[in-house]
Structure formats: C-alpha cells, structure tokens
C-alpha cells in the first residue's frame, strides 16, 4: 500500500471513530506507522478548519460523507430471487449491491440492485425506493432501463438493463476523448437529462462513474440514488444536508441549500463532466472532500485552456457557463446546453460568451469585496501605473466590437435563412396550421409572422430557441404529430439547424409569396429514400415505430437514425450499425428477426446510405 493510500485508510478510521463518538488523535491512529503522524495530524487540522469555515456541526450529515459502510462487513452470499439466477457481484456502494443475473424466463442478462442487508434502515429503504421509482419513470435510450421492482425477504430490489461496456470513469483511465467526442457525449447526456427534468426528476449525482457505456460507446445514465422529484416535499433530504460527490457538486448542493436545488444543479454537474473530459481532471479536486467543497463554493475554476492550450475557446465558454456559481447564470436548461453544444459541433455561433480577465476580476470582487478593497488601497498607495488599466480597456473595446460584429453576422444569417424557414414550415406544418382557414389547429397560422412572435404564446421567442415552443414541439415529436410519421416525415437535423439559426438571429420576417412555389425544397425529393422508407415501413415498422422504438431505434425518424442513435453513417453502409444488423446471419441481432430482407431490398438500402442517406420524403 502506498503512503497516500495508507493515510487515506487512517483518515477513514478517524472518520469512523468520530461517527461512533470517539475522538482519536493522530498519534493513536499512527501507532503502527509513527512516521505518518505529522501528515495525519495536518490532514485532521485541515478538515477541522474547513468544518469551522463551512459551519458544520457534530451531527452534520457531511461528517459521514467518507465514512465506511457500517464497519468492516463480510461479503454477503449471493441472494436468491425467484425468476432470476444471480451469478456475481458487479459493484457495491454505500447504499446497495449490484449483481449480474440472468432473467430465466426471457434468458436475458440483467443487473439487480438490492439494499445491503446491514443497511435496512427506514431512511435508506425510502431512498432506495425513490431511486427505483425515479429510474422506472425514465424510458429513454440514454438511461439505464428498469425492468422490475420487487422485494424478497424484506429486502427491496429492482432489476435493470445490464450494460457491459464499463463506466465513463473507467474509459477515461485508458485514453482521453477528443474535444469533438467530448462535446458529442455531453450533448447526448444533456438531452437525456433534460428528458428527466421534463418528467420532474433531478439526478443530483451526475459524474463519470455514473455514466455507463455500451460496448459501442452509447452513454447511459445510472444510479438515481440521490435523485429528487421536483414535486416531492418528503423528508428524505433536509435543508443543510449535503448529498452528492464534492468534485461534481454545484455550489447550492455544497452549501446544503435544498430549496435552490433543481435542473440548474444537473447543468452544473454536466459542466463538471465536460471540464474533466477537456482538462483531464474535475474543476475542483481538493486534498479532502471538505477542501473540494470549499473550492466549489468560493473559488473560480481554472479555465481549461490553461491546462489544455489547444482547446477551442467556444467549447471552453460553454463549459464555464455551466460552472457559474449562481444558478441563474448557467444555461436555463439542460436542453439549452445541448443546443449550444450542437451549435458548436455544427460550426455555428454559440450563445456562451468567453470570460476575459475583466469579467473574471469582477467576479472576484463581488465574492470578496473586503479583500479586494484592501488590495486596491495598497495599490493606490504604491501608485501602480494605469497603463494596465488602459490596456485592459482597449482589450475590452476590441472584444465588444468583435461581439457586435458577431451579432451582426448572426442577424444577417437569420435574414438569409428566412425564405428557407418559410419553406420548412410550409412543407412540414402548414397542412395542420394554415392550409385550411376554416380548420387551423390551435389557432396557429404557421406562416403568419405576427402570430409566431406573439409574446403571450411563446411559439417563437426571438433570440431564444430553447424557450420557443416551435423548437420544443419539433424535438419532442408533437409537430408534426408522431403518430403521422408514416405520412409526414420528421424534421431533419439540417432543417432544425436552419430554424434555430433563424430564431437566434432574432426571427426576422418571413417572405410573402405563393404558398406552393416560394423557394426550392430544403430537403429535395429522393427516389432512393422513398424506396427505403417503403421497405422500412413494411418490414421493420412494427418493432421500431414512434411509440415502441425497440433498442431506441425509430425506423422512420431520420434524425433518430443519423443523429440520436447514430446507427446510420451517411456515405458508409458497411460502417452503419443499422445496415450491419440488416445483413447479419445472427438471428438474435438481425433486423427484422423473423426473415432476412431480400438481396434487392438490402442493395436498395446500401445505395441509399452510400448516397448520403437523404431524408425520407413526405407521402405523395
């Protein structure tokens, strides 16, 4: 055991003794390792000082953060659960044990989580059941899915999807991700987290070890042990109770401010994950959990570009916006974060603004006014030259001019996109919203600019696509209605990017003109796409339609195939996971499972992918 590991072990013993009401000295702890007495004594002094700074009392829950699980427990024998054959322990944490098992009736491998026998206390049981309930409510391809919730011999358990690829934390020990891969990964996570928030659930413990990867790299969020329902006022967590992992906690979590914990808290954690992917370490990593909490509350994160100089500045700006101390200074939602990451990946202007020296200094002044006042007074006495202030002003002016130029370009781009926006809305939404003046759904004429920008309806909020109902309804599948996907195609990623760019630029007026012949279609008709759509509808739709989506694949949803599940790689049929499943001889993996597609159908699909996988057309 290394010296640092030995000290960590001694500190765990010290915390355990405190938890039992005994106050061990460094000398007592180091009786068998006296050469470590000074180091342990200094570590104890640091923790006590941080407790004093943070106002932590003898009974504070933070005291148990690094305590061992109820002493030295002997490994439990594998439990027996009817309907399952449990084979091994996968993991053991503070609240429960996770086993690998086979669900005998279906023959599928699952994971089973149970409360450890020594942890059957009412509060632990209540929190465990809350975890199972939260996870079960989230049917999403990027969450570990719950199959069954039950109880055996008084011990609650739930079975869930078995994910064999290991955690993101384990993946990062092998090699770092590229900046592009990091942005894509966090975009996917942010979209999934937003789905949880829409269902009223905040995770509160997002971190790399709770992100599980499938063998092909698809991330799935796990461990809802600390999840909070936004509509739940139960007593599982009390004001002042600190729950989570210090390096990924938002400041409001670190200070135990229960009433401030919400979706913004998960946005912060996503930013902390992104920071680690970009910089190779979390934004705050102290010598102890308390030291990390102190940094979270009172220290600005080091810009990741200082650790990784090649980091794109727009991506750094996105990351640091997530890590703002004040919740209202972060992204308004996880979806807003996902949208900005998508803009970055698409080469579009991002909404996050880079923080320069002036803004960073102002943040320091606001947090530490007395200390800064002292420094300023000393500086005045020393007659520090104003040269640096002048240079700072000039730099700020240059930044302001650049920002104004960027904003002008964004507005100009929006004006250029307006004709395309009209064509997209006309082709995808006009049938229900304007084509028949006597029957306009929800009284929304989709081509009426004044109606679109009605402030009371929030259909289009200029400059803010995340809060525009138009974008929300397109992305959630209600416009056009999902149940009409056979006849009405989904809005493509390219079309969605055009709509977002138009809104970001202020949503300028749409051109007037002939409803039928305004501009060429943004998505030209493709004969090969029409043939593939017919094949998919006939042979694969029952298992992969909008309300089933077996394996997360929605076969007629172009954006799902290319950008969400990423099972179609435009230009490369052999590199597309969907195509591989269509041609495999393995009946357990093949699509469709009952009978292989004909050689002609397979060749049609191959040609479609090699052409770039153009979008499916509207039914003629």
C-alpha positions in Angstrom: 0.0 0.0 0.0 1.4 3.4 -0.9 1.9 6.2 1.6 -1.1 8.2 0.3 -3.3 5.1 0.4 -2.2 4.4 4.0 -3.0 7.9 5.0 -6.4 7.7 3.3 -7.1 4.5 5.2 -6.1 6.1 8.5 -8.4 9.1 7.8 -11.3 6.7 7.1 -10.6 5.1 10.5 -10.6 8.6 12.1 -14.0 9.4 10.5 -15.5 6.1 11.5 -14.4 6.7 15.1 -15.9 10.2 15.1 -19.1 8.7 13.8 -19.1 6.5 16.9 -18.4 9.3 19.2 -14.7 8.7 19.8 -12.0 11.3 19.0 -8.8 9.6 18.1 -5.6 11.6 18.0 -3.0 11.4 15.1 -0.6 9.6 17.5 -3.3 6.9 18.3 -4.1 6.5 14.6 -0.4 6.1 13.7 0.6 3.8 16.4 1.8 1.3 13.8 3.1 3.9 11.4 4.6 6.7 13.6 6.4 8.3 10.6 3.0 9.4 9.3 1.9 11.1 12.5 2.7 14.7 11.3 1.0 14.2 7.9 -2.2 12.7 9.5 -2.2 15.5 12.2 -2.0 18.1 9.4 -4.9 16.4 7.5 -7.0 16.4 10.6 -6.4 20.0 11.3 -7.3 20.9 7.7 -10.6 19.0 7.9 -11.5 20.6 11.3 -10.7 24.1 9.9 -12.9 23.5 6.9 -15.7 22.3 9.1 -15.4 25.5 11.0 -15.4 27.6 7.8 -18.5 25.9 6.5 -20.3 25.8 9.8 -20.5 22.1 10.0 -21.7 20.7 13.4 -21.0 17.5 15.2 -24.2 15.9 13.9 -23.9 17.3 10.3 -24.5 14.7 7.6 -21.3 15.9 5.9 -19.5 14.1 8.7 -20.4 10.8 7.2 -19.5 11.5 3.6 -16.4 9.4 3.6 -17.3 7.1 6.4 -17.1 3.3 5.7 -20.3 1.3 5.2 -21.2 0.2 8.7 -17.9 -1.1 9.7 -16.0 -4.0 8.1 -18.7 -6.1 6.5 -18.2 -9.6 5.4 -19.1 -10.3 1.8 -22.7 -11.4 1.6 -23.6 -14.7 -0.1 -25.5 -14.4 -3.4 -29.2 -13.9 -2.7 -31.9 -16.0 -4.3 -34.7 -14.2 -6.2 -37.5 -16.2 -8.0 -37.2 -15.7 -11.7 -33.5 -14.8 -11.6 -30.2 -16.7 -11.5 -27.7 -14.4 -9.8 -24.1 -15.1 -10.9 -21.8 -12.4 -9.4 -21.4 -9.1 -7.7 -20.8 -6.3 -10.1 -20.4 -3.4 -7.7 -21.0 -2.5 -4.1 -21.7 1.1 -2.9 -22.8 3.0 0.1 -26.5 2.0 -0.2 -26.6 -1.3 -2.0 -25.1 -4.1 -4.0 -25.4 -4.6 -7.8 -25.4 -8.2 -9.1 -25.3 -9.7 -12.6 -28.1 -12.1 -13.2 -30.0 -14.0 -15.8 -33.8 -13.5 -16.0 -34.6 -17.1 -16.5 -37.9 -16.8 -18.4 -36.5 -14.4 -21.0 -33.0 -15.7 -21.0 -31.6 -12.1 -20.9 -28.8 -10.8 -18.8 -29.8 -8.1 -16.3 -28.4 -6.2 -13.4 -30.1 -6.4 -10.0 -29.7 -3.8 -7.3 -30.5 -4.6 -3.7 -30.1 -2.9 -0.3 -27.2 -4.4 1.6 -28.5 -6.5 4.5 -26.8 -4.2 7.0 -28.4 -1.1 5.6 -32.0 -1.9 6.1 -32.9 1.4 7.9 -36.2 3.2 7.1 -34.4 6.2 5.5 -32.2 4.1 3.4 -35.2 2.0 2.3 -37.2 5.1 1.4 -34.3 6.5 -0.6 -33.8 3.2 -2.4 -37.5 3.0 -3.4 -37.3 6.6 -4.6 -34.3 5.6 -6.7 -36.2 2.7 -8.3 -39.3 4.9 -8.9 -37.2 7.7 -10.5 -35.4 5.3 -12.8 -38.6 3.4 -13.7 -40.2 6.7 -14.8 -37.5 7.4 -17.3 -37.9 5.4 -20.5 -35.1 6.9 -22.6 -32.3 5.3 -24.6 -29.7 7.1 -22.6 -30.9 6.0 -19.2 -30.3 2.5 -17.8 -33.8 1.0 -18.0 -35.6 -0.6 -15.1 -37.5 -3.8 -15.8 -39.0 -4.9 -12.4 -39.3 -3.6 -8.9 -39.9 -6.0 -6.0 -39.0 -7.3 -2.6 -37.5 -10.6 -1.3 -37.2 -11.5 2.4 -37.9 -7.9 3.3 -35.1 -6.5 1.1 -36.2 -4.3 -1.8 -34.6 -4.8 -5.2 -35.0 -3.8 -8.8 -33.8 -5.4 -12.0 -32.5 -3.2 -14.8 -30.7 -3.2 -18.1 -27.3 -4.8 -18.0 -24.7 -2.5 -19.7 -21.4 -4.3 -20.4 -19.1 -1.5 -21.5 -18.0 -0.1 -18.2 -18.2 3.4 -16.9 -17.1 6.7 -18.4 -14.6 7.0 -15.5 -13.1 3.6 -16.4 -12.9 4.7 -20.1 -11.0 7.9 -19.2 -8.3 5.9 -17.4 -7.4 4.3 -20.8 -7.2 7.4 -23.0 -8.7 10.9 -23.2 -11.6 11.7 -25.6 -11.1 14.2 -28.4 -12.8 17.6 -27.9 -15.3 16.6 -30.6 -16.1 13.3 -28.9 -16.4 15.1 -25.5 -18.8 17.7 -26.9 -20.9 14.9 -28.6 -21.0 12.9 -25.4 -22.1 15.7 -23.2 -24.7 16.9 -25.8 -26.2 13.4 -25.6 -26.2 13.4 -21.8 -27.7 16.9 -21.6 -30.5 15.9 -23.9 -31.2 12.8 -21.8 -31.0 14.8 -18.5 -33.5 17.4 -20.0 -35.9 14.5 -20.6 -35.6 13.6 -16.9 -36.2 17.2 -15.9 -39.3 17.3 -18.1 -40.6 14.3 -16.0 -39.9 16.2 -12.8 -36.7 14.4 -11.8 -33.3 15.9 -10.9 -30.4 13.4 -10.8 -28.1 15.3 -8.3 -25.2 12.9 -8.7 -24.1 13.1 -12.3 -20.4 12.1 -12.6 -18.3 9.9 -14.9 -18.7 6.8 -12.7 -22.5 7.1 -13.0 -22.3 7.2 -16.8 -22.2 3.6 -18.2 -21.1 3.0 -21.8 -22.4 0.2 -24.0 -19.8 -1.7 -26.0 -20.4 0.5 -29.0 -20.0 3.7 -26.9 -23.6 4.8 -26.2 -23.8 6.5 -22.8 -26.4 5.6 -20.3 -27.0 7.4 -17.1 -27.3 5.2 -14.0 -27.6 5.4 -10.2 -30.6 7.6 -9.2 -29.9 7.0 -5.5 -29.8 10.8 -4.9 -32.5 11.7 -7.5 -35.1 14.3 -6.4 -38.6 14.7 -7.6 -39.3 18.4 -8.2 -42.9 17.9 -6.9 -41.8 15.9 -3.8 -41.5 17.6 -0.4 -40.8 14.4 1.5 -38.2 14.4 4.2 -35.5 12.2 2.5 -33.3 15.3 2.3 -33.2 18.2 4.8 -32.0 21.7 4.5 -28.3 21.7 5.3 -27.9 18.1 4.3 -25.1 17.7 1.8 -25.6 14.9 -0.7 -23.5 14.2 -3.8 -19.9 13.9 -4.9 -17.9 17.0 -4.0 -15.9 17.4 -7.3 -19.2 17.5 -9.3 -21.5 19.3 -6.8 -23.0 22.6 -7.6 -22.4 25.4 -5.0 -26.0 25.2 -3.9 -25.5 21.5 -3.2 -22.2 22.1 -1.4 -23.9 24.6 0.9 -26.9 22.3 1.6 -29.4 24.8 0.2 -32.3 22.3 -0.5 -34.7 25.0 -1.9 -32.2 26.0 -4.6 -31.5 22.5 -5.9 -33.2 21.9 -9.3 -32.4 21.4 -13.0 -29.6 24.0 -12.8 -27.8 21.7 -10.4 -27.6 19.0 -13.0 -26.4 21.6 -15.6 -23.5 22.3 -13.3 -22.6 18.6 -13.0 -22.7 18.2 -16.8 -20.3 21.2 -17.0 -18.0 19.5 -14.4 -18.1 16.3 -16.5 -17.3 18.3 -19.7 -14.5 20.0 -17.8 -12.9 16.7 -16.9 -13.2 15.4 -20.4 -11.4 18.5 -21.7 -8.9 19.1 -19.0 -8.2 15.6 -17.7 -9.4 16.4 -14.1 -12.5 17.7 -12.4 -12.8 21.5 -12.0 -12.3 21.2 -8.2 -10.2 18.5 -6.6 -9.1 19.3 -3.1 -7.0 17.3 -0.6 -10.2 16.2 1.1 -13.9 16.2 0.4 -14.2 19.3 2.6 -11.4 21.0 0.7 -13.2 20.3 -2.6 -16.5 21.7 -1.2 -14.7 24.9 -0.1 -13.3 25.3 -3.6 -16.7 24.7 -5.2 -18.3 27.4 -3.0 -15.6 30.0 -3.1 -13.1 29.5 -6.0 -13.4 30.1 -9.7 -12.4 27.1 -11.9 -9.1 27.4 -13.7 -10.0 27.9 -17.4 -9.5 24.5 -19.0 -7.5 26.1 -21.8 -4.7 26.8 -19.3 -4.4 23.0 -18.9 -5.1 22.2 -22.5 -4.0 25.1 -24.7 -5.4 23.6 -27.9 -8.9 23.7 -26.5 -11.4 25.5 -28.8 -12.5 28.7 -27.0 -16.2 28.3 -27.8 -16.2 24.9 -26.1 -14.4 26.4 -23.1 -17.0 29.1 -22.9 -19.8 26.5 -22.9 -18.1 24.6 -20.2 -17.5 27.6 -17.9 -21.1 28.9 -18.4 -22.3 25.6 -16.8 -19.9 26.1 -13.9 -21.2 29.6 -12.9 -21.7 29.9 -9.1 -25.1 31.5 -9.4 -27.7 29.1 -10.9 -29.4 31.9 -12.9 -26.1 32.5 -14.7 -25.9 28.9 -16.1 -27.8 27.6 -19.0 -31.6 27.9 -18.4 -32.0 24.1 -19.1 -30.0 21.0 -20.0 -31.6 21.3 -23.4 -30.1 24.8 -23.8 -26.7 23.3 -23.0 -27.3 20.5 -25.6 -28.4 23.1 -28.1 -25.2 25.2 -27.6 -23.0 22.1 -27.9 -24.9 21.2 -31.1 -24.2 24.7 -32.5 -20.5 24.2 -31.6 -20.4 20.8 -33.3 -22.1 22.3 -36.4 -19.7 25.2 -36.7 -22.4 27.8 -35.7 -22.0 30.7 -33.3 -22.6 29.6 -29.7 -24.6 31.6 -27.1 -22.0 31.2 -24.4 -19.6 34.1 -24.1 -15.9 33.8 -23.3 -14.9 35.2 -19.9 -12.0 37.5 -20.1 -9.7 38.9 -17.4 -12.0 41.9 -16.7 -15.1 39.7 -16.1 -13.1 37.2 -14.0 -11.7 40.1 -11.9 -15.3 41.4 -11.4 -16.4 38.0 -10.2 -13.6 38.0 -7.6 -14.6 41.5 -6.5 -18.2 40.5 -6.0 -17.3 37.4 -3.9 -14.5 39.0 -1.8 -15.2 42.8 -1.6 -13.3 43.4 1.6 -10.2 41.6 0.5 -10.3 43.4 -2.9 -10.8 46.7 -1.2 -7.6 46.1 0.8 -5.7 45.2 -2.3 -6.9 48.3 -4.1 -6.0 50.6 -1.2 -2.5 49.1 -1.1 -2.2 49.5 -4.9 -3.2 53.2 -4.7 -0.6 53.8 -2.0 2.0 52.2 -4.2 1.0 54.4 -7.2 0.6 51.5 -9.6 0.7 52.8 -13.2 -2.6 53.0 -15.0 -1.0 51.5 -18.1 -2.6 48.1 -17.4 -6.0 49.7 -16.9 -5.7 51.4 -20.2 -4.6 48.3 -22.0 -7.5 46.4 -20.3 -9.9 49.0 -21.5 -8.6 48.7 -25.1 -8.8 44.9 -25.0 -12.4 45.2 -23.7 -13.3 47.6 -26.5 -11.9 45.1 -29.0 -13.9 42.3 -27.5 -17.1 44.5 -27.6 -16.5 45.3 -31.3 -16.0 41.7 -32.1 -19.1 40.7 -30.2 -21.1 43.4 -32.1 -19.7 42.1 -35.4 -20.6 38.5 -34.5 -24.2 39.6 -33.6 -24.5 41.4 -36.9 -23.4 38.3 -38.8 -25.9 36.2 -36.8 -28.7 38.7 -37.7 -27.6 38.7 -41.4 -27.6 34.9 -41.4 -31.1 34.8 -40.0 -32.4 37.1 -42.7 -30.8 34.9 -45.4 -32.4 31.8 -43.7 -35.9 33.3 -43.6 -37.0 32.0 -47.1 -35.8 28.5 -46.2 -37.6 28.7 -42.8 -40.8 29.5 -44.6 -40.3 26.5 -46.9 -39.7 24.2 -44.0 -42.7 25.4 -42.0 -44.9 25.3 -45.1 -43.9 21.7 -46.0 -44.0 20.2 -42.5 -46.6 22.2 -40.6 -48.8 24.2 -43.0 -51.2 21.3 -43.6 -52.4 21.5 -40.0 -51.7 25.1 -39.3 -52.9 27.3 -42.1 -53.8 25.4 -45.2 -57.4 25.2 -44.4 -58.5 28.6 -43.0 -61.7 27.0 -41.5 -59.7 24.4 -39.5 -56.5 25.8 -38.1 -55.2 23.7 -35.3 -54.7 25.6 -32.0 -55.4 28.8 -34.0 -51.9 28.8 -35.3 -51.2 30.0 -38.8 -47.7 28.8 -39.1 -46.8 31.3 -41.9 -48.1 34.4 -40.1 -45.1 36.1 -38.6 -47.1 38.2 -36.2 -48.7 35.1 -34.8 -45.4 33.2 -34.5 -43.9 36.0 -32.5 -46.9 36.6 -30.2 -45.2 37.2 -26.8 -48.1 35.6 -25.0 -47.8 32.3 -26.8 -44.0 31.7 -26.9 -44.2 29.9 -30.2 -41.1 31.7 -31.4 -39.0 33.6 -28.8 -36.6 35.8 -30.8 -33.0 35.0 -29.8 -34.0 32.0 -27.7 -34.7 28.8 -29.5 -34.7 26.7 -26.3 -37.8 28.5 -25.0 -39.5 28.6 -28.4 -42.5 26.1 -28.4 -41.9 25.6 -32.1 -38.5 24.0 -31.5 -39.7 22.2 -28.4 -42.6 20.6 -30.3 -40.5 19.6 -33.2 -37.9 18.0 -31.0 -40.4 16.2 -28.7 -42.2 14.8 -31.8 -45.6 16.6 -31.5 -45.1 18.7 -34.6 -45.7 17.1 -37.0 -47.6 14.5 -34.8 -45.5 11.4 -34.2 -48.5 9.2 -35.0 -48.4 10.6 -38.5 -44.7 9.8 -39.1 -45.6 7.3 -41.9 -47.2 10.1 -43.9 -45.4 13.2 -42.6 -41.6 12.8 -42.2 -39.7 14.1 -39.2 -38.0 17.5 -39.5 -34.3 16.7 -40.3 -31.3 17.9 -38.4 -30.4 20.2 -41.2 -33.8 21.8 -41.2 -33.8 22.1 -37.4 -30.4 23.9 -37.5 -31.9 26.4 -40.0 -34.9 27.1 -37.7 -32.6 27.5 -34.7 -30.3 29.9 -36.6 -33.3 32.0 -37.7 -34.5 32.3 -34.1 -31.1 33.0 -32.7 -30.8 35.8 -35.2 -34.0 37.5 -34.0 -36.5 35.6 -36.1 -36.8 38.2 -38.9 -40.0 38.4 -41.0 -40.7 35.5 -43.4 -41.0 36.4 -47.1 -44.5 36.6 -48.5 -45.5 34.8 -51.8 -47.1 31.8 -53.4 -47.6 29.1 -50.8 -46.8 26.4 -53.3 -43.8 27.9 -55.0 -41.8 30.1 -52.7 -38.3 28.5 -52.8 -36.9 25.1 -53.7 -37.3 22.5 -51.0 -34.6 22.4 -48.3 -35.0 18.6 -48.5 -35.2 17.6 -52.2 -37.2 14.5 -53.1 -35.1 11.4 -53.1 -36.3 8.3 -55.0 -33.9 6.0 -53.1 -35.1 7.5 -49.7 -38.7 6.8 -50.8 -37.9 3.2 -51.6 -36.1 2.7 -48.3 -39.0 4.3 -46.4 -41.3 1.8 -48.0 -39.1 -1.2 -47.1 -38.7 0.0 -43.5 -42.4 0.6 -43.2 -43.3 -2.9 -44.4 -40.6 -4.9 -42.7 -39.4 -3.1 -39.6 -42.0 -0.6 -38.5 -44.0 -2.8 -36.0 -40.9 -3.2 -33.8 -39.4 0.3 -34.4 -42.2 2.8 -34.7 -42.6 6.0 -32.7 -44.2 4.5 -29.6 -42.1 1.3 -29.5 -38.6 2.1 -30.8 -37.1 -1.3 -29.9 -33.4 -0.7 -28.9 -34.1 3.0 -29.2 -34.3 2.8 -33.0 -37.3 4.6 -34.6 -37.0 3.4 -38.1 -38.8 6.2 -39.9 -37.3 9.0 -37.8 -34.4 10.3 -39.9 -32.9 12.4 -37.1 -33.1 9.4 -34.7 -31.2 7.2 -37.1 -28.4 9.6 -38.1 -28.0 12.0 -35.1 -29.6 10.4 -32.0 -28.9 6.7 -32.2 -26.2 7.2 -34.9 -26.9 3.8 -36.4 -26.7 5.2 -40.0 -23.4 6.6 -41.1 -24.1 8.6 -44.3 -21.8 7.5 -47.1 -20.8 4.2 -45.5 -23.2 1.3 -45.5 -20.6 -1.1 -44.1 -19.9 1.4 -41.2 -23.5 1.7 -40.3 -24.7 -0.4 -37.4 -28.3 -0.5 -38.8 -27.0 -2.0 -42.1 -24.9 -4.5 -40.2 -28.0 -5.7 -38.3 -29.9 -6.0 -41.6 -27.3 -8.3 -43.2 -26.1 -10.3 -40.2 -26.7 -14.1 -40.0 -27.1 -13.8 -36.2 -30.9 -14.2 -35.7 -30.6 -12.6 -32.2 -29.2 -9.4 -33.7 -30.8 -9.4 -37.2 -33.5 -6.8 -38.3 -36.1 -7.9 -38.9 -35.8 -11.0 -36.8 -38.4 -13.2 -38.5 -37.0 -13.2 -42.1 -34.0 -11.6 -43.7 -34.6 -8.8 -46.2 -34.2 -9.8 -49.8 -31.0 -9.1 -51.6 -32.7 -6.4 -53.7 -34.0 -4.6 -50.6 -30.6 -4.8 -48.9 -28.9 -3.4 -52.1 -31.5 -0.5 -52.1 -30.7 0.3 -48.5 -27.0 0.1 -49.3 -27.3 2.6 -52.2 -29.4 5.0 -50.0 -26.7 5.1 -47.3 -23.9 5.4 -49.9 -25.8 8.4 -51.4 -25.6 10.1 -48.1 -28.8 8.7 -46.5 -31.1 11.6 -47.8 -34.2 12.2 -45.7 -37.4 10.3 -46.1 -40.0 12.2 -48.3 -43.5 13.2 -47.4 -46.1 10.8 -48.7 -47.4 11.9 -52.0 
